[in-house]
Each structure stands twice: as structure tokens, then as C-alpha cells.
Amino acid sequence: MVSGCRLRSPILDTMLKRALSVVALGLLGALVAAVGAGSHRSTGYLGVGLVLALIASAAIFAKAWQSWNGFIAFASLWVAVTVYFYATGPAQSQLIAGDLKDHLWVYGGAAVLSLVAAVPRLALVGRDVAP
């Protein structure tokens, strides 16, 4: 080993930070789906509205922080966890049963994700932020 030689590259550090932040945003999507599936019935239709607001705020955060990579990680794991909870379990039980509140949660969440996807990142972060 030569003295004064760097062992880590700043490029690799940046790549590692970006990869870990995308993984963290994917886990955030799974967490938002799990919290939403469990609590969208908590206070009637207000609970559905609050959970949809949670999806919107977390999706905007994901898109503003890591652009499309973070948003796709967030949205894909949100969809995967929501579909998992929507499926029928071994004892014919479902966490998301299929009534009106459940449909508002599932399809409203998909609509919120679509709306956030349509918003350009420039509107979220401005021009002074490097990608």
C-alpha cells in the first residue's frame, strides 16, 4: 500500500449512497402500504383520506429526493405489499376485504401515485438542484 493513496473512490461513495437511498425509499413504500392497509379503516372515510395523504407525501418525498429511481422503488414496493395484503390468506382471511373503503384505499392510492408521477421533478425541487 502506497502512503497517501485513497482506498475509496468518491464515485463509488456516491453510487453507494444513491443505491442505499433507493433501497430505503423502496422500504418506505412497503412501510406506507403496510401502515395504510392496517389503518385505512381506523376513522371511517377520514382514515382513507389520511392514508391517501400519507401516500402522496411519501411519494412526493421519494420523487424529490431520488427522482425516478426513488419513485419507482417506492411505488413498486407499495404495489407489491398492497397486492400481498389484498390476496386471500390460507384461512380464507383478507386484510383488504374488498368493500368501498378498501377500493378507495387501493384504487385511490394508485391514482395518487399516478398523479405524483405526472408532476415534473422540476416543480418539486426547482432548477438549482443537481440530479
N, CA, C and O atoms as a DFTB+ gen file, in Angstrom:
524 C
 N C O
     1  1       0.835      -1.163       0.000
     2  2       0.000       0.000       0.000
     3  2       0.885       1.233       0.000
     4  3       1.804       1.344       0.812
     5  1       0.619       2.133      -0.882
     6  2       1.368       3.373      -1.011
     7  2       0.782       4.393      -0.044
     8  3      -0.437       4.521       0.068
     9  1       1.641       5.109       0.645
    10  2       1.127       6.089       1.595
    11  2       0.499       7.261       0.836
    12  3       0.989       7.667      -0.218
    13  1      -0.579       7.789       1.381
    14  2      -1.276       8.913       0.760
    15  2      -2.266       8.484      -0.312
    16  3      -2.908       9.336      -0.926
    17  1      -2.403       7.203      -0.549
    18  2      -3.317       6.705      -1.590
    19  2      -4.700       6.477      -0.971
    20  3      -4.822       5.911       0.116
    21  1      -5.714       6.919      -1.666
    22  2      -7.084       6.729      -1.170
    23  2      -7.556       5.330      -1.497
    24  3      -7.347       4.835      -2.604
    25  1      -8.184       4.703      -0.542
    26  2      -8.689       3.357      -0.765
    27  2     -10.085       3.363      -1.351
    28  3     -10.484       2.403      -2.011
    29  1     -10.840       4.442      -1.118
    30  2     -12.201       4.507      -1.627
    31  2     -12.303       5.642      -2.626
    32  3     -11.697       6.702      -2.468
    33  1     -13.069       5.391      -3.635
    34  2     -13.272       6.389      -4.671
    35  2     -14.490       7.240      -4.338
    36  3     -15.480       6.706      -3.838
    37  1     -14.453       8.560      -4.600
    38  2     -15.643       9.373      -4.374
    39  2     -16.801       8.984      -5.290
    40  3     -17.964       9.192      -4.942
    41  1     -16.494       8.432      -6.436
    42  2     -17.546       7.980      -7.356
    43  2     -18.273       6.779      -6.758
    44  3     -19.501       6.699      -6.812
    45  1     -17.512       5.847      -6.190
    46  2     -18.133       4.680      -5.559
    47  2     -18.930       5.076      -4.328
    48  3     -19.985       4.503      -4.055
    49  1     -18.422       6.067      -3.575
    50  2     -19.184       6.559      -2.430
    51  2     -20.525       7.119      -2.870
    52  3     -21.548       6.843      -2.243
    53  1     -20.532       7.896      -3.934
    54  2     -21.776       8.477      -4.444
    55  2     -22.725       7.392      -4.929
    56  3     -23.926       7.452      -4.669
    57  1     -22.191       6.405      -5.630
    58  2     -23.031       5.312      -6.117
    59  2     -23.627       4.519      -4.952
    60  3     -24.795       4.135      -4.996
    61  1     -22.831       4.277      -3.920
    62  2     -23.326       3.528      -2.770
    63  2     -24.408       4.309      -2.033
    64  3     -25.429       3.743      -1.640
    65  1     -24.188       5.603      -1.847
    66  2     -25.206       6.418      -1.184
    67  2     -26.496       6.436      -1.983
    68  3     -27.581       6.348      -1.409
    69  1     -26.392       6.548      -3.305
    70  2     -27.592       6.579      -4.134
    71  2     -28.321       5.235      -4.101
    72  3     -29.548       5.194      -4.012
    73  1     -27.563       4.134      -4.173
    74  2     -28.195       2.809      -4.132
    75  2     -28.875       2.569      -2.791
    76  3     -29.986       2.042      -2.748
    77  1     -28.227       2.946      -1.704
    78  2     -28.833       2.750      -0.389
    79  2     -30.064       3.636      -0.193
    80  3     -31.023       3.233       0.464
    81  1     -30.035       4.840      -0.762
    82  2     -31.214       5.700      -0.621
    83  2     -32.387       5.172      -1.444
    84  3     -33.537       5.311      -1.029
    85  1     -32.118       4.573      -2.592
    86  2     -33.198       3.968      -3.380
    87  2     -33.774       2.755      -2.655
    88  3     -34.988       2.552      -2.657
    89  1     -32.921       1.957      -2.040
    90  2     -33.400       0.819      -1.249
    91  2     -34.234       1.317      -0.066
    92  3     -35.270       0.734       0.254
    93  1     -33.785       2.391       0.578
    94  2     -34.542       2.953       1.694
    95  2     -35.903       3.467       1.239
    96  3     -36.887       3.321       1.963
    97  1     -35.976       4.058       0.066
    98  2     -37.264       4.530      -0.446
    99  2     -38.182       3.370      -0.803
   100  3     -39.397       3.469      -0.633
   101  1     -37.619       2.274      -1.294
   102  2     -38.434       1.088      -1.522
   103  2     -39.017       0.545      -0.224
   104  3     -40.187       0.167      -0.166
   105  1     -38.186       0.510       0.819
   106  2     -38.685       0.069       2.126
   107  2     -39.723       1.035       2.682
   108  3     -40.651       0.616       3.374
   109  1     -39.576       2.323       2.387
   110  2     -40.582       3.295       2.783
   111  2     -41.911       2.998       2.086
   112  3     -42.968       3.112       2.706
   113  1     -41.872       2.622       0.812
   114  2     -43.093       2.252       0.101
   115  2     -43.771       1.051       0.731
   116  3     -44.995       1.020       0.859
   117  1     -42.978       0.056       1.126
   118  2     -43.549      -1.121       1.788
   119  2     -44.138      -0.744       3.145
   120  3     -45.194      -1.252       3.524
   121  1     -43.470       0.133       3.871
   122  2     -43.975       0.560       5.169
   123  2     -45.265       1.367       5.043
   124  3     -46.198       1.177       5.824
   125  1     -45.319       2.260       4.068
   126  2     -46.528       3.056       3.851
   127  2     -47.701       2.142       3.469
   128  3     -48.825       2.357       3.923
   129  1     -47.445       1.135       2.645
   130  2     -48.510       0.207       2.271
   131  2     -48.983      -0.604       3.468
   132  3     -50.183      -0.829       3.629
   133  1     -48.055      -1.044       4.310
   134  2     -48.437      -1.829       5.477
   135  2     -49.226      -0.980       6.482
   136  3     -50.233      -1.432       7.026
   137  1     -48.769       0.235       6.719
   138  2     -49.486       1.120       7.639
   139  2     -50.854       1.473       7.064
   140  3     -51.852       1.483       7.785
   141  1     -50.897       1.757       5.782
   142  2     -52.161       2.117       5.149
   143  2     -53.159       0.980       5.121
   144  3     -54.349       1.184       5.361
   145  1     -52.677      -0.226       4.828
   146  2     -53.588      -1.374       4.793
   147  2     -54.149      -1.677       6.170
   148  3     -55.285      -2.136       6.296
   149  1     -53.365      -1.426       7.191
   150  2     -53.836      -1.704       8.529
   151  2     -54.683      -0.601       9.132
   152  3     -55.485      -0.859      10.030
   153  1     -54.520       0.628       8.654
   154  2     -55.189       1.737       9.337
   155  2     -56.158       2.530       8.463
   156  3     -56.675       3.553       8.913
   157  1     -56.421       2.095       7.232
   158  2     -57.335       2.879       6.402
   159  2     -58.777       2.802       6.899
   160  3     -59.617       3.590       6.465
   161  1     -59.075       1.884       7.785
   162  2     -60.421       1.756       8.347
   163  2     -60.540       2.400       9.725
   164  3     -61.590       2.313      10.360
   165  1     -59.477       3.041      10.187
   166  2     -59.431       3.475      11.587
   167  2     -60.492       4.507      11.945
   168  3     -61.112       4.388      13.002
   169  1     -60.721       5.492      11.126
   170  2     -61.684       6.552      11.469
   171  2     -62.650       6.788      10.317
   172  3     -62.915       7.931       9.946
   173  1     -63.163       5.729       9.767
   174  2     -64.126       5.864       8.673
   175  2     -63.452       6.373       7.401
   176  3     -62.328       5.993       7.073
   177  1     -64.168       7.236       6.702
   178  2     -63.626       7.749       5.448
   179  2     -62.510       8.757       5.677
   180  3     -61.701       8.990       4.779
   181  1     -62.450       9.357       6.858
   182  2     -61.342      10.234       7.196
   183  2     -60.035       9.440       7.230
   184  3     -58.992       9.952       6.823
   185  1     -60.082       8.204       7.708
   186  2     -58.904       7.342       7.718
   187  2     -58.392       7.064       6.322
   188  3     -57.183       7.045       6.089
   189  1     -59.310       6.846       5.390
   190  2     -58.901       6.633       3.995
   191  2     -58.223       7.889       3.455
   192  3     -57.190       7.811       2.789
   193  1     -58.816       9.050       3.750
   194  2     -58.228      10.306       3.289
   195  2     -56.858      10.556       3.890
   196  3     -55.951      11.018       3.198
   197  1     -56.699      10.255       5.175
   198  2     -55.398      10.448       5.819
   199  2     -54.335       9.515       5.241
   200  3     -53.184       9.916       5.061
   201  1     -54.715       8.290       4.953
   202  2     -53.757       7.344       4.391
   203  2     -53.402       7.732       2.955
   204  3     -52.254       7.566       2.540
   205  1     -54.357       8.241       2.198
   206  2     -54.041       8.720       0.844
   207  2     -53.119       9.934       0.902
   208  3     -52.249      10.093       0.046
   209  1     -53.303      10.789       1.904
   210  2     -52.383      11.922       2.087
   211  2     -50.987      11.431       2.466
   212  3     -49.988      12.024       2.058
   213  1     -50.914      10.348       3.248
   214  2     -49.625       9.752       3.587
   215  2     -48.929       9.230       2.333
   216  3     -47.726       9.427       2.164
   217  1     -49.675       8.571       1.461
   218  2     -49.095       8.074       0.208
   219  2     -48.576       9.237      -0.623
   220  3     -47.468       9.179      -1.156
   221  1     -49.376      10.294      -0.734
   222  2     -48.979      11.444      -1.558
   223  2     -47.711      12.094      -1.014
   224  3     -46.796      12.393      -1.781
   225  1     -47.644      12.315       0.286
   226  2     -46.474      12.984       0.851
   227  2     -45.216      12.118       0.728
   228  3     -44.139      12.631       0.423
   229  1     -45.345      10.829       0.962
   230  2     -44.179       9.947       0.840
   231  2     -43.746       9.804      -0.615
   232  3     -42.548       9.735      -0.892
   233  1     -44.696       9.760      -1.554
   234  2     -44.337       9.654      -2.969
   235  2     -43.668      10.931      -3.468
   236  3     -42.719      10.872      -4.250
   237  1     -44.157      12.077      -3.022
   238  2     -43.514      13.347      -3.401
   239  2     -42.104      13.406      -2.822
   240  3     -41.174      13.851      -3.496
   241  1     -41.942      12.963      -1.591
   242  2     -40.611      12.914      -0.992
   243  2     -39.678      12.014      -1.797
   244  3     -38.533      12.381      -2.060
   245  1     -40.167      10.835      -2.187
   246  2     -39.337       9.893      -2.944
   247  2     -38.927      10.475      -4.295
   248  3     -37.776      10.339      -4.708
   249  1     -39.859      11.118      -4.974
   250  2     -39.545      11.675      -6.287
   251  2     -38.622      12.884      -6.179
   252  3     -37.748      13.069      -7.025
   253  1     -38.806      13.707      -5.149
   254  2     -37.945      14.875      -4.986
   255  2     -36.531      14.480      -4.563
   256  3     -35.566      15.136      -4.954
   257  1     -36.399      13.428      -3.781
   258  2     -35.089      13.050      -3.267
   259  2     -34.259      12.303      -4.309
   260  3     -33.098      12.650      -4.526
   261  1     -34.826      11.292      -4.954
   262  2     -34.052      10.452      -5.860
   263  2     -34.656      10.353      -7.257
   264  3     -34.359       9.403      -7.981
   265  1     -35.466      11.275      -7.642
   266  2     -36.044      11.342      -8.983
   267  2     -36.789      10.044      -9.312
   268  3     -37.452       9.466      -8.451
   269  1     -36.674       9.602     -10.542
   270  2     -37.448       8.433     -10.977
   271  2     -37.006       7.148     -10.312
   272  3     -37.837       6.279     -10.047
   273  1     -35.716       7.002     -10.033
   274  2     -35.249       5.768      -9.387
   275  2     -35.930       5.565      -8.034
   276  3     -36.434       4.481      -7.739
   277  1     -35.940       6.606      -7.227
   278  2     -36.567       6.509      -5.916
   279  2     -38.071       6.352      -6.001
   280  3     -38.666       5.589      -5.239
   281  1     -38.690       7.073      -6.929
   282  2     -40.146       6.978      -7.061
   283  2     -40.562       5.589      -7.526
   284  3     -41.536       5.037      -7.015
   285  1     -39.851       5.023      -8.473
   286  2     -40.193       3.679      -8.969
   287  2     -39.988       2.641      -7.871
   288  3     -40.795       1.722      -7.740
   289  1     -38.927       2.770      -7.083
   290  2     -38.716       1.843      -5.970
   291  2     -39.848       1.961      -4.956
   292  3     -40.376       0.954      -4.484
   293  1     -40.217       3.201      -4.624
   294  2     -41.311       3.429      -3.676
   295  2     -42.617       2.841      -4.203
   296  3     -43.282       2.072      -3.510
   297  1     -42.981       3.205      -5.426
   298  2     -44.272       2.799      -5.986
   299  2     -44.350       1.289      -6.198
   300  3     -45.390       0.682      -5.940
   301  1     -43.269       0.680      -6.661
   302  2     -43.330      -0.758      -6.941
   303  2     -43.483      -1.576      -5.654
   304  3     -44.229      -2.554      -5.629
   305  1     -42.791      -1.187      -4.603
   306  2     -42.965      -1.927      -3.351
   307  2     -44.295      -1.598      -2.688
   308  3     -44.858      -2.446      -1.996
   309  1     -44.810      -0.385      -2.883
   310  2     -46.159      -0.090      -2.384
   311  2     -47.176      -1.005      -3.057
   312  3     -48.042      -1.575      -2.393
   313  1     -47.071      -1.143      -4.369
   314  2     -47.993      -2.005      -5.113
   315  2     -47.831      -3.463      -4.681
   316  3     -48.823      -4.162      -4.479
   317  1     -46.596      -3.919      -4.539
   318  2     -46.366      -5.318      -4.171
   319  2     -46.952      -5.647      -2.799
   320  3     -47.600      -6.681      -2.639
   321  1     -46.737      -4.795      -1.826
   322  2     -47.263      -5.054      -0.485
   323  2     -48.787      -4.944      -0.466
   324  3     -49.458      -5.720       0.216
   325  1     -49.336      -3.983      -1.213
   326  2     -50.793      -3.843      -1.274
   327  2     -51.433      -5.068      -1.925
   328  3     -52.467      -5.542      -1.453
   329  1     -50.849      -5.580      -2.981
   330  2     -51.371      -6.789      -3.624
   331  2     -51.247      -7.990      -2.680
   332  3     -52.131      -8.846      -2.639
   333  1     -50.163      -8.046      -1.933
   334  2     -49.993      -9.143      -0.970
   335  2     -51.097      -9.110       0.087
   336  3     -51.665     -10.150       0.421
   337  1     -51.400      -7.936       0.610
   338  2     -52.452      -7.821       1.622
   339  2     -53.843      -7.996       1.027
   340  3     -54.774      -8.349       1.751
   341  1     -54.005      -7.762      -0.250
   342  2     -55.292      -7.916      -0.918
   343  2     -55.618      -9.382      -1.196
   344  3     -56.782      -9.749      -1.363
   345  1     -54.582     -10.212      -1.245
   346  2     -54.772     -11.633      -1.552
   347  2     -55.420     -12.364      -0.376
   348  3     -55.334     -11.931       0.773
   349  1     -56.057     -13.463      -0.690
   350  2     -56.704     -14.294       0.329
   351  2     -55.664     -15.171       1.004
   352  3     -54.847     -15.809       0.339
   353  1     -55.701     -15.198       2.337
   354  2     -54.761     -15.989       3.116
   355  2     -55.164     -17.451       3.181
   356  3     -56.174     -17.843       2.598
   357  1     -54.377     -18.267       3.891
   358  2     -54.661     -19.704       3.959
   359  2     -55.961     -20.037       4.687
   360  3     -56.561     -21.079       4.421
   361  1     -56.404     -19.184       5.590
   362  2     -57.653     -19.434       6.307
   363  2     -58.798     -18.630       5.697
   364  3     -59.776     -18.315       6.375
   365  1     -58.669     -18.303       4.415
   366  2     -59.662     -17.504       3.686
   367  2     -59.853     -16.123       4.322
   368  3     -60.947     -15.560       4.279
   369  1     -58.784     -15.585       4.911
   370  2     -58.853     -14.262       5.526
   371  2     -58.172     -13.238       4.614
   372  3     -57.251     -13.563       3.865
   373  1     -58.647     -12.006       4.697
   374  2     -58.079     -10.918       3.912
   375  2     -57.943      -9.687       4.795
   376  3     -58.834      -9.382       5.588
   377  1     -56.833      -8.986       4.655
   378  2     -56.677      -7.733       5.368
   379  2     -57.411      -6.616       4.632
   380  3     -57.981      -5.720       5.254
   381  1     -57.392      -6.678       3.308
   382  2     -58.144      -5.740       2.476
   383  2     -59.267      -6.558       1.847
   384  3     -59.044      -7.298       0.889
   385  1     -60.465      -6.422       2.386
   386  2     -61.550      -7.344       2.058
   387  2     -62.226      -7.068       0.716
   388  3     -62.614      -8.017       0.035
   389  1     -62.379      -5.835       0.319
   390  2     -62.998      -5.551      -0.967
   391  2     -64.259      -4.719      -0.892
   392  3     -65.012      -4.673      -1.864
   393  1     -64.521      -4.055       0.234
   394  2     -65.685      -3.175       0.281
   395  2     -65.289      -1.777      -0.224
   396  3     -64.207      -1.605      -0.785
   397  1     -66.154      -0.795      -0.026
   398  2     -65.927       0.535      -0.599
   399  2     -64.666       1.196      -0.044
   400  3     -63.887       1.773      -0.803
   401  1     -64.458       1.120       1.262
   402  2     -63.257       1.725       1.842
   403  2     -61.986       1.073       1.316
   404  3     -60.986       1.750       1.075
   405  1     -62.029      -0.237       1.141
   406  2     -60.869      -0.941       0.610
   407  2     -60.591      -0.549      -0.840
   408  3     -59.438      -0.368      -1.232
   409  1     -61.653      -0.419      -1.627
   410  2     -61.457       0.005      -3.016
   411  2     -60.937       1.434      -3.087
   412  3     -60.102       1.749      -3.935
   413  1     -61.425       2.301      -2.203
   414  2     -60.901       3.664      -2.161
   415  2     -59.425       3.676      -1.799
   416  3     -58.649       4.461      -2.344
   417  1     -59.044       2.802      -0.880
   418  2     -57.646       2.718      -0.476
   419  2     -56.774       2.225      -1.635
   420  3     -55.760       2.848      -1.952
   421  1     -57.152       1.132      -2.259
   422  2     -56.311       0.530      -3.305
   423  2     -56.287       1.395      -4.564
   424  3     -55.216       1.764      -5.047
   425  1     -57.468       1.719      -5.095
   426  2     -57.505       2.467      -6.351
   427  2     -57.193       3.943      -6.151
   428  3     -56.633       4.585      -7.040
   429  1     -57.553       4.490      -4.980
   430  2     -57.174       5.861      -4.675
   431  2     -55.667       5.999      -4.522
   432  3     -55.089       6.994      -4.960
   433  1     -55.030       5.018      -3.909
   434  2     -53.568       5.028      -3.798
   435  2     -52.891       4.946      -5.150
   436  3     -51.894       5.626      -5.396
   437  1     -53.431       4.114      -6.025
   438  2     -52.871       4.031      -7.380
   439  2     -53.053       5.352      -8.133
   440  3     -52.168       5.779      -8.874
   441  1     -54.206       5.991      -7.935
   442  2     -54.442       7.287      -8.586
   443  2     -53.499       8.355      -8.038
   444  3     -52.992       9.183      -8.796
   445  1     -53.263       8.343      -6.735
   446  2     -52.333       9.307      -6.137
   447  2     -50.926       9.092      -6.688
   448  3     -50.232      10.056      -7.012
   449  1     -50.507       7.850      -6.796
   450  2     -49.188       7.567      -7.360
   451  2     -49.094       8.025      -8.815
   452  3     -48.054       8.522      -9.244
   453  1     -50.177       7.858      -9.570
   454  2     -50.185       8.319     -10.957
   455  2     -50.089       9.835     -11.041
   456  3     -49.390      10.372     -11.900
   457  1     -50.790      10.524     -10.148
   458  2     -50.717      11.989     -10.144
   459  2     -49.322      12.484      -9.778
   460  3     -48.819      13.430     -10.386
   461  1     -48.699      11.852      -8.792
   462  2     -47.342      12.251      -8.417
   463  2     -46.368      11.944      -9.548
   464  3     -45.422      12.700      -9.769
   465  1     -46.584      10.859     -10.258
   466  2     -45.711      10.533     -11.385
   467  2     -45.838      11.563     -12.500
   468  3     -44.878      11.807     -13.231
   469  1     -47.012      12.167     -12.635
   470  2     -47.226      13.146     -13.701
   471  2     -46.609      14.508     -13.382
   472  3     -46.378      15.309     -14.287
   473  1     -46.343      14.771     -12.109
   474  2     -45.748      16.060     -11.732
   475  2     -44.266      16.044     -12.098
   476  3     -43.548      15.128     -11.696
   477  1     -43.794      17.039     -12.853
   478  2     -42.370      17.053     -13.191
   479  2     -41.509      17.326     -11.959
   480  3     -41.904      18.079     -11.068
   481  1     -40.347      16.716     -11.919
   482  2     -39.451      16.884     -10.772
   483  2     -39.040      18.342     -10.617
   484  3     -38.798      18.802      -9.501
   485  1     -38.961      19.061     -11.707
   486  2     -38.597      20.476     -11.668
   487  2     -39.572      21.275     -10.804
   488  3     -39.172      22.222     -10.128
   489  1     -40.841      20.897     -10.827
   490  2     -41.834      21.582      -9.999
   491  2     -41.640      21.271      -8.517
   492  3     -42.097      22.030      -7.663
   493  1     -40.970      20.168      -8.202
   494  2     -40.780      19.782      -6.811
   495  2     -39.501      20.361      -6.207
   496  3     -39.489      20.755      -5.041
   497  1     -38.425      20.413      -6.997
   498  2     -37.123      20.805      -6.428
   499  2     -36.580      22.095      -7.008
   500  3     -35.688      22.690      -6.404
   501  1     -37.062      22.551      -8.129
   502  2     -36.539      23.778      -8.732
   503  2     -35.367      23.503      -9.645
   504  3     -35.014      22.352      -9.901
   505  1     -34.767      24.577     -10.135
   506  2     -33.663      24.444     -11.098
   507  2     -32.296      24.385     -10.456
   508  3     -31.340      23.990     -11.123
   509  1     -32.154      24.752      -9.211
   510  2     -30.848      24.856      -8.584
   511  2     -30.321      23.554      -8.004
   512  3     -29.261      23.556      -7.377
   513  1     -31.019      22.453      -8.190
   514  2     -30.624      21.178      -7.615
   515  2     -30.032      20.297      -8.704
   516  3     -30.656      20.076      -9.741
   517  1     -28.841      19.803      -8.466
   518  2     -28.200      18.900      -9.419
   519  2     -28.824      17.521      -9.296
   520  3     -29.224      17.136      -8.198
   521  1     -28.921      16.761     -10.386
   522  2     -29.521      15.418     -10.315
   523  2     -28.671      14.443      -9.522
   524  3     -29.042      13.278      -9.374
